[in-house]
């Protein structure tokens, strides 16, 4: 076949890394011409690689998701379409190949159809309430679609892409393309098929490449898996599976050749939020494995124990000094007269003063590559909670020489392992403290840990946080905190969160530490906790996790201020903040040099009702891009609400965006779609308004760019 490729690519850092390049190279082996369409930016190394691979490169504004990137690629190939036997349109939302693509291309070449894909999505569940056109039919999943000559030479193909409506958000990408294209061509008399047949599995999952990903790879020969499998949210893990979908897939992927597996790990560490990656992969470190499982059973690893001074420190000093020897133990603190300091003197344990550093960083004075940091909490009212946390950490992270051997083996076997943390302790206020949001000082430290990356749920907001940590990770924490004002006022749990947040920037990650005893307790108490929460909020039998959260007041909203400095709106450099659903919000940002446009997203993945939004600074104004305004009330029935911030855009200006009230619109997909058709951006007036705003915004940025 004479075959061409359109490949849509986006990376938050503008990097075409080894994991993505592997998939692109595999696709290029089967085509004569390729167009790579980049949404956003691409660094020089990526541009050079694409040139070396012989592909045409288009770099465009990061707008319209992969759908409008597909359209740009089709337009670029328009003159070649009459010569092609097949056009593959694919994107970088999958990784692979996990087996040679030649097997799939050769097999599908023998199938007499007009278009084909790799996998399909089942017809929409009638109970979902969706009313999107053609959603009642199964469809090819749009991350890979191959169109044969019969389609390419038809008027229907050109009409489809020319008539494609503007894509303003992820919901539009799904409804206006993903759910539409297969049925559209089917209605024009074309036939279709997929390479991986999952029709018999759709009673188990409507989206098998997510819910049954490992089974598709292992039993159905699927050559790829979805990138989002590496960072599914808790809600997605429960919606698409029993919560173990990624864990099962990850166990399978760990059998790949080391080079390919390392590429995937490196990509995940660089791009995924640290907290979500840890929870999604579920590859816990078992710290009570039998001694014979470790390669250095004769002696403990090159490790030490650092104990923060506090109410529990005295007992810990004596216990660990007896277990592994006083030379491997240190007390971190400034008080020479504390009970722990006296015990340290008695046991021959060193006392290390942090000086002007956070107490945990005094552990760097120890000559060890692996450290167990035992937290404490002397704040009034938290002593009992800290004791619970310490008891839990002891059970989860192990104790004594055997735990040091087990941790040492884990760090040796996994070069990307930066820290081992215990799961959340289910006791007293430790559950409620998980909902605590970071204050301004803590947020500044978390942002400094990973500039431009979203801040996930704080890892250790509970008192008495303990963890195993690689020395390089602790040294990186010292570098991060050196530039943070008021760092000595940060409590120990916040510092642990900052450490984990920053691991990705040095190519490391955190994993959960667990023992069989702690796991058994967590299974039973976790089940009891979920039951208690469901009963407390009056959950019904058909409520999902998201429904229960909504009944309890709704999950927080994640807001972002984006700046276009010439490469479109990107997450790098964006100011992000989490605030309670239904609550007020205040976000501040400094306008960077070269700013051509400012966009404010008050939330992600939800319909939203916003009242009383304003920009404090004189000369700036804010208006909804894809919502409807009535007085001081803005309605966003789309799942990707956005505002345009207009004004002088002077570098160095500090803009303050204030919201009096922002609340999720809870309801079925069908209800949201009815709102959108009447009032939202998909209504007749909304489309005209949206198109007008987009034209004006783009023209303004072009003018500003030319004036620079």
C-alpha positions in Angstrom: 0.0 0.0 0.0 0.9 3.6 -0.5 0.3 4.9 2.9 0.7 8.3 4.7 0.6 9.3 8.3 -0.8 12.3 10.3 0.5 12.1 13.8 -0.7 14.7 16.4 1.7 15.3 19.3 1.6 17.5 22.5 4.0 17.5 25.4 3.7 19.7 28.5 7.4 20.5 28.3 7.7 20.5 24.5 9.9 17.4 24.5 9.7 14.5 22.1 11.1 11.9 24.5 12.2 8.3 23.9 8.9 6.8 24.8 7.0 8.9 22.2 9.8 8.7 19.7 9.7 4.8 19.8 6.0 4.8 18.8 6.5 7.4 16.1 9.5 5.5 14.6 7.4 2.3 14.5 4.6 4.1 12.6 7.0 5.6 10.2 8.2 2.1 9.1 4.9 1.6 7.5 4.3 4.9 5.6 5.8 6.7 2.6 5.1 10.2 3.9 4.3 11.6 7.3 3.2 14.9 8.8 3.8 15.5 12.5 1.5 18.2 13.9 2.7 19.6 17.2 0.2 21.4 19.5 2.2 24.0 21.5 6.0 23.9 21.4 8.8 21.5 20.4 12.4 21.9 21.5 15.3 21.9 19.1 16.2 18.2 19.8 12.6 17.2 18.9 12.7 19.2 15.7 16.0 17.7 14.7 14.7 14.2 15.4 11.6 14.7 13.2 13.8 16.1 10.4 16.1 13.1 10.7 13.1 10.8 10.5 12.1 12.4 7.2 8.7 13.7 8.4 7.1 17.0 7.7 6.7 19.2 10.8 3.8 21.6 11.6 4.0 23.5 14.9 0.7 25.2 15.7 -1.0 27.0 18.6 -2.1 24.6 21.4 -5.8 24.8 20.6 -8.4 22.4 19.6 -6.8 19.3 21.1 -5.7 16.5 18.7 -8.8 17.0 16.6 -7.8 20.3 15.1 -4.2 19.0 14.8 -5.6 16.1 12.7 -7.4 18.6 10.6 -4.2 20.6 10.0 -2.4 17.4 9.0 -5.2 16.4 6.6 -5.1 19.9 5.0 -1.3 19.6 4.6 -1.7 16.3 2.7 -4.7 17.4 0.6 -2.8 17.3 -2.7 -1.5 13.8 -1.9 -4.8 12.2 -1.0 -5.7 11.0 -4.5 -2.4 9.1 -4.7 -2.9 7.2 -1.4 -4.2 3.7 -0.7 -4.4 4.5 3.0 -4.1 7.4 5.4 -3.4 6.8 9.1 -4.4 9.5 11.5 -3.0 8.9 15.0 -1.9 10.7 18.1 0.5 10.5 21.0 -2.1 9.4 23.5 -0.9 5.8 23.3 2.5 4.1 23.9 4.1 1.2 22.1 4.5 -0.8 20.2 4.4 -3.8 22.6 4.7 -6.1 19.6 5.7 -5.4 15.9 3.1 -3.2 14.1 3.8 -5.2 11.0 1.6 -8.0 12.3 -1.4 -5.6 12.6 -0.8 -3.8 9.3 -0.4 -7.0 7.3 -3.5 -8.6 8.8 -5.7 -5.6 8.3 -4.4 -5.2 4.7 -6.3 -8.4 3.9 -9.6 -7.1 5.4 -12.0 -5.6 2.9 -13.2 -2.4 4.8 -13.2 1.3 4.1 -11.7 2.4 7.4 -10.3 0.7 10.5 -8.8 1.3 13.9 -7.0 -0.6 16.6 -9.8 -0.7 19.3 -13.4 0.3 19.6 -15.6 1.9 22.3 -18.9 0.2 23.1 -22.2 1.9 22.5 -23.1 4.4 25.2 -24.8 2.8 28.2 -28.5 3.8 28.2 -28.2 4.6 31.9 -25.5 7.2 31.2 -28.2 9.6 29.9 -26.0 10.9 27.1 -27.8 12.3 24.1 -24.8 13.0 21.9 -25.6 12.1 18.2 -24.5 8.6 17.3 -23.4 7.8 20.8 -25.7 4.8 20.7 -23.3 3.1 18.3 -19.9 1.5 18.8 -17.1 3.6 17.3 -13.4 3.4 16.4 -11.3 5.1 19.1 -9.8 8.1 17.5 -6.2 7.7 18.7 -5.7 5.6 15.5 -7.9 5.6 12.4 -6.8 4.3 9.0 -8.9 5.6 6.0 -8.7 3.6 2.7 -8.7 5.1 -0.8 -12.5 4.6 -1.1 -13.0 7.1 1.8 -10.1 9.5 0.8 -11.4 10.0 -2.7 -15.0 10.6 -1.5 -16.7 14.0 -1.0 -17.7 12.7 2.4 -14.1 12.8 3.7 -13.5 16.4 2.6 -16.8 17.5 3.9 -16.2 15.9 7.2 -13.0 17.8 7.9 -14.2 21.1 6.4 -17.4 21.1 8.4 -15.8 20.2 11.7 -16.9 22.6 14.4 -14.4 24.5 16.6 -13.1 22.3 19.4 -13.2 24.4 22.6 -12.5 21.6 25.2 -12.0 18.0 25.8 -15.8 17.4 25.9 -16.0 18.9 22.4 -13.2 16.6 21.2 -15.1 13.6 22.3 -18.6 14.6 21.3 -17.8 16.4 18.0 -15.2 13.9 16.7 -14.6 10.8 18.7 -18.4 9.9 18.9 -19.1 11.2 15.4 -16.6 10.1 12.8 -17.3 6.4 12.7 -21.1 6.8 12.5 -20.7 9.6 10.0 -18.8 7.4 7.5 -21.1 4.5 8.3 -24.0 6.7 7.3 -22.3 7.4 4.0 -22.2 3.7 3.2 -18.6 2.9 4.3 -17.7 -0.2 6.3 -15.3 -0.4 9.3 -13.5 -2.8 11.6 -10.9 -2.8 14.3 -7.7 -4.8 14.7 -8.4 -5.8 18.3 -11.9 -7.2 18.6 -13.4 -6.5 22.0 -17.1 -6.8 21.3 -17.3 -9.9 23.6 -15.7 -8.0 26.4 -17.9 -4.9 26.4 -20.3 -6.5 29.0 -17.3 -6.1 31.3 -16.1 -2.6 30.2 -17.5 -0.1 27.7 -14.0 1.1 27.2 -11.8 -2.0 27.2 -8.5 -0.3 26.4 -8.8 1.4 29.8 -10.8 -1.1 32.0 -9.2 -4.2 30.5 -6.0 -2.9 29.1 -3.7 -5.7 30.4 -6.1 -8.3 29.0 -6.1 -6.7 25.6 -2.3 -6.7 25.5 -1.9 -10.2 26.9 -4.7 -12.0 25.2 -5.8 -10.0 22.2 -2.5 -8.8 20.8 -3.1 -5.1 21.3 0.2 -3.4 20.3 -0.4 -0.2 22.3 -1.8 1.1 25.6 -3.3 4.5 26.5 -0.8 6.9 28.1 -3.4 8.0 30.7 -3.2 4.5 32.1 -0.1 5.7 33.9 -1.9 8.4 35.8 -5.6 7.6 36.1 -7.4 9.5 38.8 -9.1 7.7 41.6 -12.4 8.4 40.0 -11.3 6.9 36.7 -9.9 3.8 38.4 -13.3 3.1 40.0 -15.4 4.1 36.9 -13.5 1.9 34.4 -12.4 -1.0 36.6 -12.2 -2.3 40.2 -9.3 0.1 40.7 -6.5 -2.3 39.7 -6.5 -1.7 35.9 -3.2 0.1 35.8 -1.6 -2.1 38.5 -2.3 -5.2 36.3 -1.0 -3.5 33.2 2.1 -2.2 35.0 3.0 -5.7 36.1 2.8 -6.8 32.5 4.8 -3.9 31.2 7.6 -4.6 33.7 8.3 -7.7 31.6 9.2 -5.5 28.6 12.9 -5.1 27.5 14.7 -3.0 30.1 15.3 -0.1 27.6 11.6 0.3 26.7 10.4 -0.1 30.3 12.9 2.6 31.4 11.6 4.9 28.7 8.1 4.6 30.0 9.2 5.2 33.6 11.2 8.2 32.6 8.2 9.7 30.7 5.9 9.1 33.6 8.2 10.6 36.1 8.7 13.7 34.0 5.1 14.4 33.1 2.8 12.8 35.7 1.9 14.4 39.1 3.9 12.5 41.7 1.0 11.7 43.9 -1.2 10.3 41.1 1.6 8.2 39.6 2.3 6.5 42.9 -1.4 5.7 43.5 -2.1 4.6 40.0 0.8 2.2 39.4 0.3 0.6 42.8 3.7 -1.0 42.8 4.3 -0.9 46.5 7.6 -1.8 48.1 7.1 -4.8 50.4 9.3 -4.1 53.4 8.7 -7.4 55.2 10.0 -9.7 52.4 12.0 -12.7 53.6 15.7 -12.1 54.2 16.7 -14.5 51.4 15.0 -12.2 48.9 17.7 -9.6 49.4 21.1 -9.8 47.9 23.0 -8.5 50.9 21.7 -10.7 53.7 25.0 -10.6 55.5 24.9 -7.0 56.5 22.5 -4.0 56.4 22.5 -1.6 53.5 24.5 1.7 53.5 21.7 3.4 55.5 21.0 5.3 58.7 18.1 6.5 60.8 17.4 10.2 61.4 14.9 10.9 64.2 13.3 14.3 64.6 13.2 15.5 68.3 9.8 15.4 69.8 7.6 13.4 72.3 8.4 10.1 70.7 12.1 10.6 69.9 13.5 9.2 73.2 12.0 5.7 72.7 13.0 5.7 69.0 16.6 6.6 69.7 17.0 3.8 72.2 15.2 1.3 70.0 17.1 2.0 66.8 20.5 2.3 68.5 20.0 -1.2 69.9 18.7 -2.6 66.6 21.4 -1.4 64.1 24.1 0.3 66.3 24.4 3.9 67.6 26.8 4.9 64.8 23.9 4.5 62.3 21.4 6.7 64.2 21.2 10.4 64.7 18.8 12.7 66.6 17.9 15.9 64.7 17.2 18.9 67.0 18.5 22.0 68.8 17.5 21.1 72.4 20.4 19.8 74.4 18.1 19.3 77.4 15.3 17.3 75.8 14.6 13.7 77.0 15.7 12.4 73.6 19.0 14.3 73.7 19.7 12.7 77.1 18.9 9.3 75.7 21.2 10.0 72.7 24.1 10.8 75.0 23.4 7.7 77.0 23.2 5.4 73.9 26.2 7.0 72.1 24.0 8.5 69.3 24.9 11.7 67.6 22.8 14.9 68.0 22.8 16.9 64.8 21.7 20.6 64.9 19.8 21.8 61.9 20.9 25.4 62.4 19.1 27.6 60.0 17.9 24.6 57.9 14.6 22.7 58.3 15.2 20.0 60.9 15.0 17.1 58.4 17.9 18.5 56.3 20.3 18.0 59.2 20.2 14.3 58.2 22.5 15.3 55.3 25.3 15.4 57.9 25.1 11.7 58.1 27.4 9.7 55.8 24.7 7.4 54.3 23.1 7.0 50.9 19.8 5.7 52.4 17.9 7.4 55.3 14.9 6.5 57.3 13.5 9.8 58.6 11.2 9.4 61.6 8.9 12.4 62.0 7.4 13.8 65.2 5.0 16.5 66.1 5.2 18.6 69.3 2.4 21.0 68.3 -0.3 21.3 71.0 -3.3 19.0 70.2 -1.5 16.8 67.7 0.6 14.5 70.0 -1.9 11.6 70.0 -2.3 11.8 66.2 1.4 11.8 65.8 1.7 8.7 67.9 -0.9 7.0 65.6 1.0 8.0 62.5 4.3 6.7 64.0 2.7 3.4 64.9 1.3 3.1 61.4 4.6 4.0 59.8 6.4 1.4 61.9 4.0 -1.2 60.6 4.1 -0.1 57.0 7.8 0.9 56.7 9.2 -1.9 58.9 11.6 -1.7 61.8 15.0 -3.0 62.7 17.9 -4.3 60.6 15.6 -6.4 58.4 13.7 -3.3 57.3 16.9 -1.5 56.5 18.0 -4.5 54.3 14.6 -4.6 52.6 14.6 -0.8 51.9 18.2 -1.0 50.7 17.3 -3.8 48.2 14.4 -1.8 46.9 16.5 1.4 46.2 19.2 -0.8 44.6 16.7 -2.6 42.4 14.9 0.6 41.3 17.3 3.4 40.3 14.3 5.7 39.9 13.1 5.2 43.5 13.6 8.5 45.5 11.4 7.9 48.5 9.3 5.2 50.2 6.3 6.6 52.0 3.6 4.9 54.1 0.0 5.0 53.1 -2.3 7.3 55.0 -3.0 6.2 58.5 -6.7 5.6 59.1 -7.1 7.0 62.6 -8.6 9.9 64.5 -8.1 13.1 62.6 -5.7 11.7 60.1 -8.4 11.0 57.6 -9.8 14.5 57.8 -6.3 16.1 57.7 -5.9 14.7 54.1 -8.4 17.4 53.0 -6.2 20.2 54.3 -5.1 22.5 51.5 -1.6 24.1 51.6 -1.4 27.7 52.8 0.4 30.4 50.8 3.9 29.5 52.1 3.5 25.8 51.6 2.1 26.4 48.1 5.1 28.6 47.2 7.4 25.7 48.3 5.4 23.1 46.3 5.5 25.3 43.2 9.3 25.8 43.6 9.7 22.0 43.8 8.3 21.5 40.3 7.9 24.8 38.4 5.0 24.6 35.9 3.7 21.3 37.1 0.3 20.9 38.8 0.3 20.5 42.6 -1.4 17.3 43.5 -2.9 16.3 46.8 -0.3 17.1 49.5 1.4 13.8 50.2 1.8 13.9 53.9 -0.4 16.5 55.6 -0.7 14.3 58.6 1.6 14.8 61.7 4.6 12.6 62.4 5.3 11.9 58.7 8.0 9.3 58.2 9.7 8.0 55.1 12.7 6.2 53.6 14.6 8.6 51.3 17.5 8.5 48.9 20.3 10.9 49.8 20.0 12.6 46.3 16.4 13.4 47.0 17.2 15.0 50.4 20.0 17.0 48.7 17.5 18.2 46.1 15.1 19.3 48.9 17.9 21.4 50.3 18.3 23.1 46.9 14.5 23.7 46.6 14.1 25.2 50.1 17.2 27.4 49.8 15.2 29.7 47.6 11.9 29.6 49.6 11.3 32.5 52.0 10.3 31.5 55.5 11.2 27.9 55.0 11.9 27.3 58.7 8.2 28.0 59.3 7.2 25.0 57.2 6.1 22.0 59.2 7.7 18.6 58.7 4.8 17.1 56.8 4.8 19.9 54.3 8.5 19.4 53.7 7.9 15.8 52.9 5.3 16.9 50.4 7.7 19.3 48.8 10.4 16.6 48.6 8.1 14.2 46.8 6.7 16.9 44.6 10.2 17.7 43.4 11.4 14.1 42.7 10.3 14.2 39.1 12.7 17.1 38.3 15.6 14.9 39.1 14.2 11.7 37.5 13.0 10.0 40.7 9.6 9.0 42.0 8.0 7.9 45.3 6.5 4.5 46.0 4.3 3.3 48.8 5.9 1.1 51.5 3.9 -1.6 53.0 4.1 -4.8 55.0 1.6 -7.7 55.1 0.4 -6.7 58.5 -0.2 -3.1 57.5 -1.9 -4.1 54.2 -4.3 -6.4 56.1 -5.3 -3.6 58.5 -5.6 -1.1 55.6 -8.0 -3.4 53.7 -10.3 -3.9 56.6 -10.2 -0.3 57.9 -10.4 1.1 54.4 -13.6 -0.8 53.7 -15.1 0.3 57.0 -14.1 3.9 56.3 -15.8 3.9 52.9 -18.9 2.4 54.4 -19.0 5.0 57.1 -18.6 7.9 54.6 -21.3 6.6 52.3 -23.7 6.2 55.2 -22.9 9.7 56.6 -23.7 11.4 53.3 -26.8 9.3 52.5 -25.3 7.7 49.4 -27.6 5.6 47.2 -27.0 2.2 45.8 -26.2 3.6 42.3 -23.9 6.4 43.4 -20.4 6.4 42.0 -17.4 7.7 44.0 -17.9 11.1 42.2 -21.5 11.1 43.3 -20.6 10.5 46.9 -18.0 13.2 46.8 -20.5 15.6 45.4 -23.0 14.8 48.2 -20.3 15.6 50.7 -19.7 19.0 49.3 -17.8 18.4 46.1 -14.2 17.8 45.3 -12.0 21.0 45.1 -11.7 23.1 42.0 -8.3 23.4 40.2 -7.9 26.8 38.7 -5.1 28.0 36.4 -3.9 31.2 34.8 -2.2 30.6 31.5 0.1 33.0 29.6 0.7 32.9 25.8 4.2 34.2 25.2 4.4 33.1 21.6 3.8 29.3 21.7 0.2 29.2 22.8 -1.2 28.5 26.2 0.9 25.9 28.0 1.0 24.5 31.5 4.6 25.4 31.8 4.7 28.8 33.6 1.0 28.7 34.5 -0.1 29.7 38.0 -2.3 27.0 39.5 -4.3 26.9 42.7 -6.9 24.6 44.3 -9.9 26.1 46.2 -13.0 24.5 47.7 -16.1 23.9 45.6 -18.7 26.5 46.4 -16.1 28.8 48.0 -14.4 32.1 47.1 -11.0 32.2 45.4 -8.2 34.7 44.9 -5.4 34.0 42.4 -2.4 36.3 41.8 0.0 36.1 38.9 2.8 38.3 37.5 2.6 39.0 33.7 5.8 37.6 32.2 7.8 39.3 29.4 6.4 38.8 25.9 2.9 38.0 27.0 0.4 38.1 24.0 -2.6 36.7 25.8 -3.9 35.6 29.2 -6.5 32.8 29.8 -8.0 31.8 33.1 -9.5 28.4 33.6 -11.5 28.3 36.9 -11.9 24.5 36.9 -11.3 21.4 34.8 -13.6 18.6 33.8 -16.8 20.1 35.1 -19.7 22.4 34.3 -19.5 25.5 36.5 -21.5 28.4 37.9 -19.4 31.4 38.7 -20.5 34.7 40.3 -18.7 37.9 41.1 -15.5 37.4 39.1 -13.3 40.4 38.6 -9.7 41.5 38.0 -8.5 44.0 40.6 -5.9 45.8 38.5 -7.0 48.9 36.5 -7.3 48.4 32.8 -7.8 44.6 32.9 -11.2 42.9 32.3 -12.3 39.3 32.2 -15.0 37.6 30.2 -16.1 34.0 29.5 -14.8 32.5 26.3 -17.1 29.4 26.2 -19.8 30.3 28.8 -22.9 32.5 29.0 -23.0 35.7 31.2 -26.1 37.3 32.8 -25.2 40.2 35.1 -22.5 39.0 37.5 -23.3 35.3 36.9 -21.5 33.1 34.4 -22.7 29.7 33.3 -20.3 27.1 31.9 -22.1 24.0 30.7 -18.9 22.8 29.0 -16.5 20.6 30.9 -13.6 23.0 30.1 -14.7 26.5 31.4 -12.4 29.3 30.3 -12.1 33.1 30.5 -10.2 35.6 28.4 -8.3 38.3 30.4 -7.8 41.4 28.3 -5.8 44.5 29.2 -2.5 46.2 28.6 -0.5 43.0 29.3 2.4 45.0 30.7 5.3 42.7 31.8 5.6 42.8 35.6 2.0 43.7 36.3 0.5 41.7 39.2 -3.0 40.7 38.3 -5.4 39.5 41.0 -8.4 37.5 39.9 -11.2 37.3 42.5 -14.2 35.0 42.6 -17.0 35.4 45.1 -18.5 32.0 44.4 -17.7 29.1 42.1 -19.7 25.8 42.2 -19.8 22.7 40.1 -22.9 21.9 38.0 -23.9 18.5 39.1 -26.0 16.4 36.8 -26.1 13.8 34.1 -24.3 14.3 30.8 -27.7 14.5 29.1 -28.7 17.4 31.3 -25.5 19.3 30.7 -25.9 18.8 26.9 -29.4 20.2 27.1 -28.1 23.3 28.9 -25.3 23.6 26.3 -27.8 23.4 23.3 -29.9 26.2 24.8 -27.4 28.6 26.5 -23.9 27.3 26.1 -21.1 27.6 23.4 -22.8 25.0 21.2 -26.0 27.0 20.9 -26.4 29.2 17.8 -25.4 32.4 19.6 -22.7 30.7 21.6 -21.0 29.5 18.4 -21.0 33.0 16.9 -19.7 34.5 20.1 -17.0 31.8 20.5 -15.8 32.2 16.9 -15.7 36.0 17.3 -13.7 35.9 20.5 -11.3 33.4 19.0 -10.7 35.6 15.9 -10.2 38.7 17.9 -7.9 37.0 20.4 -5.8 35.5 17.6 -5.6 38.8 15.7 -4.5 40.6 18.8 -1.8 38.1 19.5 -0.5 38.3 15.9 -0.4 42.1 16.1 1.4 42.0 19.4 3.9 39.4 18.1 4.7 41.5 15.0 5.2 44.6 17.2 7.8 42.9 19.4 
